[in-house]
């Protein structure tokens, strides 16, 4: 499913962190349409049984037109 189905905007201005975390909770394969996805915090997939992080696949529409950008002054 597209991350936009979970509220991600991809305009480079809107903080998409919460939407991307919602998508990570529900899907193993995340599709990112062309855009710039601003992230200001940690992206956390839910743990598997036993506590290990679950594996997720992030697939962008286009190598140059799909960007995940870390916001300035993001902690950590």
mmCIF file as gemmi writes it, N, C-alpha and C atoms, coordinates in Angstrom:
data_model
loop_
_atom_site.group_PDB
_atom_site.id
_atom_site.type_symbol
_atom_site.label_atom_id
_atom_site.label_alt_id
_atom_site.label_comp_id
_atom_site.label_asym_id
_atom_site.label_entity_id
_atom_site.label_seq_id
_atom_site.pdbx_PDB_ins_code
_atom_site.Cartn_x
_atom_site.Cartn_y
_atom_site.Cartn_z
_atom_site.occupancy
_atom_site.B_iso_or_equiv
_atom_site.pdbx_formal_charge
_atom_site.auth_seq_id
_atom_site.auth_asym_id
_atom_site.pdbx_PDB_model_num
ATOM 1 N N . UNK Axp A 1 ? 0.826 -1.189 0 1 0 ? 1 A 1
ATOM 2 C CA . UNK Axp A 1 ? 0 0 0 1 0 ? 1 A 1
ATOM 3 C C . UNK Axp A 1 ? 0.864 1.245 0 1 0 ? 1 A 1
ATOM 4 N N . UNK Axp A 2 ? 0.337 2.292 -0.54 1 0 ? 2 A 1
ATOM 5 C CA . UNK Axp A 2 ? 1.038 3.566 -0.603 1 0 ? 2 A 1
ATOM 6 C C . UNK Axp A 2 ? 1.062 4.219 0.781 1 0 ? 2 A 1
ATOM 7 N N . UNK Axp A 3 ? 2.185 4.873 1.094 1 0 ? 3 A 1
ATOM 8 C CA . UNK Axp A 3 ? 2.262 5.598 2.357 1 0 ? 3 A 1
ATOM 9 C C . UNK Axp A 3 ? 1.267 6.755 2.383 1 0 ? 3 A 1
ATOM 10 N N . UNK Axp A 4 ? 0.843 7.207 1.222 1 0 ? 4 A 1
ATOM 11 C CA . UNK Axp A 4 ? -0.158 8.27 1.174 1 0 ? 4 A 1
ATOM 12 C C . UNK Axp A 4 ? -1.521 7.785 1.676 1 0 ? 4 A 1
ATOM 13 N N . UNK Axp A 5 ? -1.761 6.472 1.628 1 0 ? 5 A 1
ATOM 14 C CA . UNK Axp A 5 ? -2.994 5.915 2.189 1 0 ? 5 A 1
ATOM 15 C C . UNK Axp A 5 ? -3.045 6.084 3.709 1 0 ? 5 A 1
ATOM 16 N N . UNK Axp A 6 ? -1.892 6.343 4.327 1 0 ? 6 A 1
ATOM 17 C CA . UNK Axp A 6 ? -1.806 6.511 5.773 1 0 ? 6 A 1
ATOM 18 C C . UNK Axp A 6 ? -1.603 7.97 6.17 1 0 ? 6 A 1
ATOM 19 N N . UNK Axp A 7 ? -1.721 8.87 5.201 1 0 ? 7 A 1
ATOM 20 C CA . UNK Axp A 7 ? -1.66 10.297 5.482 1 0 ? 7 A 1
ATOM 21 C C . UNK Axp A 7 ? -0.356 10.988 5.135 1 0 ? 7 A 1
ATOM 22 N N . UNK Axp A 8 ? 0.633 10.271 4.614 1 0 ? 8 A 1
ATOM 23 C CA . UNK Axp A 8 ? 1.873 10.924 4.2 1 0 ? 8 A 1
ATOM 24 C C . UNK Axp A 8 ? 1.587 11.829 3.007 1 0 ? 8 A 1
ATOM 25 N N . UNK Axp A 9 ? 2.227 12.998 2.998 1 0 ? 9 A 1
ATOM 26 C CA . UNK Axp A 9 ? 1.96 13.985 1.956 1 0 ? 9 A 1
ATOM 27 C C . UNK Axp A 9 ? 3.061 13.991 0.897 1 0 ? 9 A 1
ATOM 28 N N . UNK Axp A 10 ? 4.317 13.983 1.326 1 0 ? 10 A 1
ATOM 29 C CA . UNK Axp A 10 ? 5.417 13.955 0.363 1 0 ? 10 A 1
ATOM 30 C C . UNK Axp A 10 ? 5.681 15.268 -0.33 1 0 ? 10 A 1
ATOM 31 N N . UNK Axp A 11 ? 5.357 16.396 0.346 1 0 ? 11 A 1
ATOM 32 C CA . UNK Axp A 11 ? 5.582 17.707 -0.264 1 0 ? 11 A 1
ATOM 33 C C . UNK Axp A 11 ? 6.882 18.37 0.195 1 0 ? 11 A 1
ATOM 34 N N . UNK Axp A 12 ? 7.635 17.704 1.077 1 0 ? 12 A 1
ATOM 35 C CA . UNK Axp A 12 ? 8.89 18.249 1.58 1 0 ? 12 A 1
ATOM 36 C C . UNK Axp A 12 ? 8.72 19.273 2.68 1 0 ? 12 A 1
ATOM 37 N N . UNK Axp A 13 ? 7.487 19.631 3.029 1 0 ? 13 A 1
ATOM 38 C CA . UNK Axp A 13 ? 7.206 20.622 4.071 1 0 ? 13 A 1
ATOM 39 C C . UNK Axp A 13 ? 6.445 20.012 5.238 1 0 ? 13 A 1
ATOM 40 N N . UNK Axp A 14 ? 5.535 19.098 4.931 1 0 ? 14 A 1
ATOM 41 C CA . UNK Axp A 14 ? 4.714 18.449 5.952 1 0 ? 14 A 1
ATOM 42 C C . UNK Axp A 14 ? 5.52 17.342 6.626 1 0 ? 14 A 1
ATOM 43 N N . UNK Axp A 15 ? 5.456 17.286 7.954 1 0 ? 15 A 1
ATOM 44 C CA . UNK Axp A 15 ? 6.144 16.219 8.688 1 0 ? 15 A 1
ATOM 45 C C . UNK Axp A 15 ? 5.363 14.925 8.492 1 0 ? 15 A 1
ATOM 46 N N . UNK Axp A 16 ? 5.974 13.96 7.826 1 0 ? 16 A 1
ATOM 47 C CA . UNK Axp A 16 ? 5.324 12.688 7.505 1 0 ? 16 A 1
ATOM 48 C C . UNK Axp A 16 ? 5.655 11.566 8.499 1 0 ? 16 A 1
ATOM 49 N N . UNK Axp A 17 ? 6.356 11.884 9.582 1 0 ? 17 A 1
ATOM 50 C CA . UNK Axp A 17 ? 6.809 10.854 10.522 1 0 ? 17 A 1
ATOM 51 C C . UNK Axp A 17 ? 5.66 10.001 11.053 1 0 ? 17 A 1
ATOM 52 N N . UNK Axp A 18 ? 4.603 10.606 11.563 1 0 ? 18 A 1
ATOM 53 C CA . UNK Axp A 18 ? 3.491 9.849 12.155 1 0 ? 18 A 1
ATOM 54 C C . UNK Axp A 18 ? 2.814 8.973 11.097 1 0 ? 18 A 1
ATOM 55 N N . UNK Axp A 19 ? 2.608 9.503 9.909 1 0 ? 19 A 1
ATOM 56 C CA . UNK Axp A 19 ? 1.972 8.719 8.842 1 0 ? 19 A 1
ATOM 57 C C . UNK Axp A 19 ? 2.832 7.524 8.448 1 0 ? 19 A 1
ATOM 58 N N . UNK Axp A 20 ? 4.141 7.723 8.369 1 0 ? 20 A 1
ATOM 59 C CA . UNK Axp A 20 ? 5.027 6.624 8.002 1 0 ? 20 A 1
ATOM 60 C C . UNK Axp A 20 ? 5.056 5.558 9.098 1 0 ? 20 A 1
ATOM 61 N N . UNK Axp A 21 ? 5.005 5.973 10.351 1 0 ? 21 A 1
ATOM 62 C CA . UNK Axp A 21 ? 4.947 4.985 11.434 1 0 ? 21 A 1
ATOM 63 C C . UNK Axp A 21 ? 3.629 4.204 11.411 1 0 ? 21 A 1
ATOM 64 N N . UNK Axp A 22 ? 2.533 4.858 11.059 1 0 ? 22 A 1
ATOM 65 C CA . UNK Axp A 22 ? 1.251 4.139 10.916 1 0 ? 22 A 1
ATOM 66 C C . UNK Axp A 22 ? 1.366 3.1 9.799 1 0 ? 22 A 1
ATOM 67 N N . UNK Axp A 23 ? 1.985 3.485 8.698 1 0 ? 23 A 1
ATOM 68 C CA . UNK Axp A 23 ? 2.164 2.556 7.571 1 0 ? 23 A 1
ATOM 69 C C . UNK Axp A 23 ? 3.06 1.386 7.966 1 0 ? 23 A 1
ATOM 70 N N . UNK Axp A 24 ? 4.117 1.658 8.721 1 0 ? 24 A 1
ATOM 71 C CA . UNK Axp A 24 ? 5.023 0.601 9.168 1 0 ? 24 A 1
ATOM 72 C C . UNK Axp A 24 ? 4.318 -0.421 10.059 1 0 ? 24 A 1
ATOM 73 N N . UNK Axp A 25 ? 3.351 0.034 10.843 1 0 ? 25 A 1
ATOM 74 C CA . UNK Axp A 25 ? 2.611 -0.859 11.738 1 0 ? 25 A 1
ATOM 75 C C . UNK Axp A 25 ? 1.746 -1.852 10.968 1 0 ? 25 A 1
ATOM 76 N N . UNK Axp A 26 ? 1.292 -1.467 9.798 1 0 ? 26 A 1
ATOM 77 C CA . UNK Axp A 26 ? 0.292 -2.255 9.081 1 0 ? 26 A 1
ATOM 78 C C . UNK Axp A 26 ? 0.797 -3.049 7.89 1 0 ? 26 A 1
ATOM 79 N N . UNK Axp A 27 ? 1.978 -2.693 7.351 1 0 ? 27 A 1
ATOM 80 C CA . UNK Axp A 27 ? 2.408 -3.297 6.091 1 0 ? 27 A 1
ATOM 81 C C . UNK Axp A 27 ? 3.872 -3.692 6.107 1 0 ? 27 A 1
ATOM 82 N N . UNK Axp A 28 ? 4.186 -4.742 5.383 1 0 ? 28 A 1
ATOM 83 C CA . UNK Axp A 28 ? 5.565 -5.174 5.22 1 0 ? 28 A 1
ATOM 84 C C . UNK Axp A 28 ? 6.243 -4.514 4.035 1 0 ? 28 A 1
ATOM 85 N N . UNK Axp A 29 ? 5.459 -4.067 3.053 1 0 ? 29 A 1
ATOM 86 C CA . UNK Axp A 29 ? 5.984 -3.384 1.876 1 0 ? 29 A 1
ATOM 87 C C . UNK Axp A 29 ? 5.34 -2.006 1.8 1 0 ? 29 A 1
ATOM 88 N N . UNK Axp A 30 ? 6.167 -0.971 1.862 1 0 ? 30 A 1
ATOM 89 C CA . UNK Axp A 30 ? 5.659 0.391 1.791 1 0 ? 30 A 1
ATOM 90 C C . UNK Axp A 30 ? 6.06 1 0.46 1 0 ? 30 A 1
ATOM 91 N N . UNK Axp A 31 ? 5.09 1.516 -0.261 1 0 ? 31 A 1
ATOM 92 C CA . UNK Axp A 31 ? 5.321 2.152 -1.556 1 0 ? 31 A 1
ATOM 93 C C . UNK Axp A 31 ? 5.28 3.669 -1.387 1 0 ? 31 A 1
ATOM 94 N N . UNK Axp A 32 ? 6.328 4.332 -1.845 1 0 ? 32 A 1
ATOM 95 C CA . UNK Axp A 32 ? 6.442 5.775 -1.772 1 0 ? 32 A 1
ATOM 96 C C . UNK Axp A 32 ? 6.294 6.361 -3.168 1 0 ? 32 A 1
ATOM 97 N N . UNK Axp A 33 ? 5.156 7.012 -3.478 1 0 ? 33 A 1
ATOM 98 C CA . UNK Axp A 33 ? 5.05 7.722 -4.747 1 0 ? 33 A 1
ATOM 99 C C . UNK Axp A 33 ? 6.101 8.841 -4.8 1 0 ? 33 A 1
ATOM 100 N N . UNK Axp A 34 ? 6.402 9.338 -5.984 1 0 ? 34 A 1
ATOM 101 C CA . UNK Axp A 34 ? 7.377 10.421 -6.123 1 0 ? 34 A 1
ATOM 102 C C . UNK Axp A 34 ? 7.015 11.565 -5.186 1 0 ? 34 A 1
ATOM 103 N N . UNK Axp A 35 ? 8.019 12.108 -4.522 1 0 ? 35 A 1
ATOM 104 C CA . UNK Axp A 35 ? 7.827 13.206 -3.585 1 0 ? 35 A 1
ATOM 105 C C . UNK Axp A 35 ? 8.973 13.235 -2.595 1 0 ? 35 A 1
ATOM 106 N N . UNK Axp A 36 ? 8.949 14.23 -1.708 1 0 ? 36 A 1
ATOM 107 C CA . UNK Axp A 36 ? 9.939 14.347 -0.639 1 0 ? 36 A 1
ATOM 108 C C . UNK Axp A 36 ? 9.209 14.194 0.68 1 0 ? 36 A 1
ATOM 109 N N . UNK Axp A 37 ? 9.555 13.157 1.41 1 0 ? 37 A 1
ATOM 110 C CA . UNK Axp A 37 ? 8.892 12.804 2.664 1 0 ? 37 A 1
ATOM 111 C C . UNK Axp A 37 ? 9.763 13.265 3.822 1 0 ? 37 A 1
ATOM 112 N N . UNK Axp A 38 ? 9.273 14.252 4.578 1 0 ? 38 A 1
ATOM 113 C CA . UNK Axp A 38 ? 10.019 14.845 5.672 1 0 ? 38 A 1
ATOM 114 C C . UNK Axp A 38 ? 9.816 14.02 6.941 1 0 ? 38 A 1
ATOM 115 N N . UNK Axp A 39 ? 10.928 13.654 7.586 1 0 ? 39 A 1
ATOM 116 C CA . UNK Axp A 39 ? 10.896 12.831 8.797 1 0 ? 39 A 1
ATOM 117 C C . UNK Axp A 39 ? 11.611 13.595 9.906 1 0 ? 39 A 1
ATOM 118 N N . UNK Axp A 40 ? 10.956 13.735 11.069 1 0 ? 40 A 1
ATOM 119 C CA . UNK Axp A 40 ? 11.537 14.489 12.178 1 0 ? 40 A 1
ATOM 120 C C . UNK Axp A 40 ? 11.784 13.622 13.413 1 0 ? 40 A 1
ATOM 121 N N . UNK Axp A 41 ? 11.567 12.345 13.291 1 0 ? 41 A 1
ATOM 122 C CA . UNK Axp A 41 ? 11.762 11.449 14.428 1 0 ? 41 A 1
ATOM 123 C C . UNK Axp A 41 ? 12.045 10.048 13.945 1 0 ? 41 A 1
ATOM 124 N N . UNK Axp A 42 ? 12.088 9.144 14.894 1 0 ? 42 A 1
ATOM 125 C CA . UNK Axp A 42 ? 12.433 7.76 14.584 1 0 ? 42 A 1
ATOM 126 C C . UNK Axp A 42 ? 11.288 7.037 13.883 1 0 ? 42 A 1
ATOM 127 N N . UNK Axp A 43 ? 11.625 6.247 12.874 1 0 ? 43 A 1
ATOM 128 C CA . UNK Axp A 43 ? 10.657 5.361 12.233 1 0 ? 43 A 1
ATOM 129 C C . UNK Axp A 43 ? 10.808 4.003 12.902 1 0 ? 43 A 1
ATOM 130 N N . UNK Axp A 44 ? 9.717 3.486 13.442 1 0 ? 44 A 1
ATOM 131 C CA . UNK Axp A 44 ? 9.787 2.277 14.259 1 0 ? 44 A 1
ATOM 132 C C . UNK Axp A 44 ? 8.82 1.209 13.77 1 0 ? 44 A 1
ATOM 133 N N . UNK Axp A 45 ? 9.326 0.167 13.108 1 0 ? 45 A 1
ATOM 134 C CA . UNK Axp A 45 ? 8.447 -0.956 12.79 1 0 ? 45 A 1
ATOM 135 C C . UNK Axp A 45 ? 8.105 -1.698 14.072 1 0 ? 45 A 1
ATOM 136 N N . UNK Axp A 46 ? 6.935 -2.317 14.141 1 0 ? 46 A 1
ATOM 137 C CA . UNK Axp A 46 ? 6.563 -3.039 15.351 1 0 ? 46 A 1
ATOM 138 C C . UNK Axp A 46 ? 7.468 -4.26 15.542 1 0 ? 46 A 1
ATOM 139 N N . UNK Axp A 47 ? 7.688 -4.658 16.794 1 0 ? 47 A 1
ATOM 140 C CA . UNK Axp A 47 ? 8.549 -5.814 17.036 1 0 ? 47 A 1
ATOM 141 C C . UNK Axp A 47 ? 7.864 -7.125 16.652 1 0 ? 47 A 1
ATOM 142 N N . UNK Axp A 48 ? 8.686 -8.104 16.296 1 0 ? 48 A 1
ATOM 143 C CA . UNK Axp A 48 ? 8.192 -9.465 16.081 1 0 ? 48 A 1
ATOM 144 C C . UNK Axp A 48 ? 8.083 -10.155 17.432 1 0 ? 48 A 1
ATOM 145 N N . UNK Axp A 49 ? 7.497 -11.316 17.447 1 0 ? 49 A 1
ATOM 146 C CA . UNK Axp A 49 ? 7.473 -12.097 18.67 1 0 ? 49 A 1
ATOM 147 C C . UNK Axp A 49 ? 8.907 -12.317 19.114 1 0 ? 49 A 1
ATOM 148 N N . UNK Axp A 50 ? 9.185 -12.109 20.376 1 0 ? 50 A 1
ATOM 149 C CA . UNK Axp A 50 ? 10.533 -12.231 20.895 1 0 ? 50 A 1
ATOM 150 C C . UNK Axp A 50 ? 11.242 -10.89 20.977 1 0 ? 50 A 1
ATOM 151 N N . UNK Axp A 51 ? 10.63 -9.841 20.433 1 0 ? 51 A 1
ATOM 152 C CA . UNK Axp A 51 ? 11.161 -8.495 20.587 1 0 ? 51 A 1
ATOM 153 C C . UNK Axp A 51 ? 12.037 -7.975 19.464 1 0 ? 51 A 1
ATOM 154 N N . UNK Axp A 52 ? 12.455 -8.812 18.519 1 0 ? 52 A 1
ATOM 155 C CA . UNK Axp A 52 ? 13.303 -8.329 17.419 1 0 ? 52 A 1
ATOM 156 C C . UNK Axp A 52 ? 12.473 -7.457 16.476 1 0 ? 52 A 1
ATOM 157 N N . UNK Axp A 53 ? 13.067 -6.397 15.91 1 0 ? 53 A 1
ATOM 158 C CA . UNK Axp A 53 ? 12.316 -5.562 14.968 1 0 ? 53 A 1
ATOM 159 C C . UNK Axp A 53 ? 11.885 -6.369 13.74 1 0 ? 53 A 1
ATOM 160 N N . UNK Axp A 54 ? 10.717 -6.054 13.241 1 0 ? 54 A 1
ATOM 161 C CA . UNK Axp A 54 ? 10.243 -6.732 12.039 1 0 ? 54 A 1
ATOM 162 C C . UNK Axp A 54 ? 10.872 -6.092 10.803 1 0 ? 54 A 1
ATOM 163 N N . UNK Axp A 55 ? 10.99 -6.858 9.753 1 0 ? 55 A 1
ATOM 164 C CA . UNK Axp A 55 ? 11.591 -6.377 8.509 1 0 ? 55 A 1
ATOM 165 C C . UNK Axp A 55 ? 10.53 -5.657 7.679 1 0 ? 55 A 1
ATOM 166 N N . UNK Axp A 56 ? 10.934 -4.559 7.076 1 0 ? 56 A 1
ATOM 167 C CA . UNK Axp A 56 ? 10.06 -3.803 6.192 1 0 ? 56 A 1
ATOM 168 C C . UNK Axp A 56 ? 10.812 -3.497 4.907 1 0 ? 56 A 1
ATOM 169 N N . UNK Axp A 57 ? 10.087 -3.418 3.806 1 0 ? 57 A 1
ATOM 170 C CA . UNK Axp A 57 ? 10.658 -3.06 2.512 1 0 ? 57 A 1
ATOM 171 C C . UNK Axp A 57 ? 10.079 -1.704 2.118 1 0 ? 57 A 1
ATOM 172 N N . UNK Axp A 58 ? 10.961 -0.768 1.782 1 0 ? 58 A 1
ATOM 173 C CA . UNK Axp A 58 ? 10.549 0.559 1.343 1 0 ? 58 A 1
ATOM 174 C C . UNK Axp A 58 ? 10.842 0.66 -0.147 1 0 ? 58 A 1
ATOM 175 N N . UNK Axp A 59 ? 9.798 0.89 -0.934 1 0 ? 59 A 1
ATOM 176 C CA . UNK Axp A 59 ? 9.938 0.936 -2.396 1 0 ? 59 A 1
ATOM 177 C C . UNK Axp A 59 ? 9.51 2.305 -2.895 1 0 ? 59 A 1
ATOM 178 N N . UNK Axp A 60 ? 10.434 3.014 -3.538 1 0 ? 60 A 1
ATOM 179 C CA . UNK Axp A 60 ? 10.121 4.325 -4.097 1 0 ? 60 A 1
ATOM 180 C C . UNK Axp A 60 ? 9.707 4.218 -5.552 1 0 ? 60 A 1
ATOM 181 N N . UNK Axp A 61 ? 8.892 5.157 -5.991 1 0 ? 61 A 1
ATOM 182 C CA . UNK Axp A 61 ? 8.433 5.181 -7.384 1 0 ? 61 A 1
ATOM 183 C C . UNK Axp A 61 ? 9.581 5.449 -8.343 1 0 ? 61 A 1
ATOM 184 N N . UNK Axp A 62 ? 10.498 6.341 -7.956 1 0 ? 62 A 1
ATOM 185 C CA . UNK Axp A 62 ? 11.56 6.749 -8.868 1 0 ? 62 A 1
ATOM 186 C C . UNK Axp A 62 ? 12.823 7.056 -8.082 1 0 ? 62 A 1
ATOM 187 N N . UNK Axp A 63 ? 13.953 6.626 -8.592 1 0 ? 63 A 1
ATOM 188 C CA . UNK Axp A 63 ? 15.227 6.769 -7.893 1 0 ? 63 A 1
ATOM 189 C C . UNK Axp A 63 ? 15.569 8.228 -7.55 1 0 ? 63 A 1
ATOM 190 N N . UNK Axp A 64 ? 15.331 9.153 -8.459 1 0 ? 64 A 1
ATOM 191 C CA . UNK Axp A 64 ? 15.661 10.554 -8.207 1 0 ? 64 A 1
ATOM 192 C C . UNK Axp A 64 ? 14.492 11.38 -7.687 1 0 ? 64 A 1
ATOM 193 N N . UNK Axp A 65 ? 13.268 10.923 -7.872 1 0 ? 65 A 1
ATOM 194 C CA . UNK Axp A 65 ? 12.113 11.748 -7.501 1 0 ? 65 A 1
ATOM 195 C C . UNK Axp A 65 ? 11.404 11.283 -6.238 1 0 ? 65 A 1
ATOM 196 N N . UNK Axp A 66 ? 11.929 10.27 -5.574 1 0 ? 66 A 1
ATOM 197 C CA . UNK Axp A 66 ? 11.364 9.836 -4.3 1 0 ? 66 A 1
ATOM 198 C C . UNK Axp A 66 ? 12.462 9.971 -3.252 1 0 ? 66 A 1
ATOM 199 N N . UNK Axp A 67 ? 12.235 10.881 -2.284 1 0 ? 67 A 1
ATOM 200 C CA . UNK Axp A 67 ? 13.258 11.22 -1.298 1 0 ? 67 A 1
ATOM 201 C C . UNK Axp A 67 ? 12.654 11.141 0.095 1 0 ? 67 A 1
ATOM 202 N N . UNK Axp A 68 ? 13.397 10.536 1.031 1 0 ? 68 A 1
ATOM 203 C CA . UNK Axp A 68 ? 13.054 10.599 2.455 1 0 ? 68 A 1
ATOM 204 C C . UNK Axp A 68 ? 14.098 11.519 3.072 1 0 ? 68 A 1
ATOM 205 N N . UNK Axp A 69 ? 13.65 12.671 3.566 1 0 ? 69 A 1
ATOM 206 C CA . UNK Axp A 69 ? 14.568 13.694 4.081 1 0 ? 69 A 1
ATOM 207 C C . UNK Axp A 69 ? 14.415 13.83 5.585 1 0 ? 69 A 1
ATOM 208 N N . UNK Axp A 70 ? 15.545 13.857 6.27 1 0 ? 70 A 1
ATOM 209 C CA . UNK Axp A 70 ? 15.568 14.068 7.71 1 0 ? 70 A 1
ATOM 210 C C . UNK Axp A 70 ? 15.472 15.567 7.973 1 0 ? 70 A 1
ATOM 211 N N . UNK Axp A 71 ? 14.552 15.973 8.833 1 0 ? 71 A 1
ATOM 212 C CA . UNK Axp A 71 ? 14.368 17.39 9.149 1 0 ? 71 A 1
ATOM 213 C C . UNK Axp A 71 ? 15.593 17.934 9.879 1 0 ? 71 A 1
ATOM 214 N N . UNK Axp A 72 ? 15.854 19.222 9.701 1 0 ? 72 A 1
ATOM 215 C CA . UNK Axp A 72 ? 16.945 19.881 10.42 1 0 ? 72 A 1
ATOM 216 C C . UNK Axp A 72 ? 16.737 19.75 11.928 1 0 ? 72 A 1
ATOM 217 N N . UNK Axp A 73 ? 17.833 19.57 12.631 1 0 ? 73 A 1
ATOM 218 C CA . UNK Axp A 73 ? 17.856 19.507 14.093 1 0 ? 73 A 1
ATOM 219 C C . UNK Axp A 73 ? 17.039 18.349 14.679 1 0 ? 73 A 1
ATOM 220 N N . UNK Axp A 74 ? 16.904 17.289 13.925 1 0 ? 74 A 1
ATOM 221 C CA . UNK Axp A 74 ? 16.222 16.113 14.438 1 0 ? 74 A 1
ATOM 222 C C . UNK Axp A 74 ? 17.137 15.437 15.461 1 0 ? 74 A 1
ATOM 223 N N . UNK Axp A 75 ? 16.626 15.151 16.668 1 0 ? 75 A 1
ATOM 224 C CA . UNK Axp A 75 ? 17.48 14.511 17.689 1 0 ? 75 A 1
ATOM 225 C C . UNK Axp A 75 ? 17.863 13.092 17.282 1 0 ? 75 A 1
ATOM 226 N N . UNK Axp A 76 ? 19.041 12.688 17.764 1 0 ? 76 A 1
ATOM 227 C CA . UNK Axp A 76 ? 19.491 11.319 17.543 1 0 ? 76 A 1
ATOM 228 C C . UNK Axp A 76 ? 20.17 11.156 16.238 1 0 ? 76 A 1
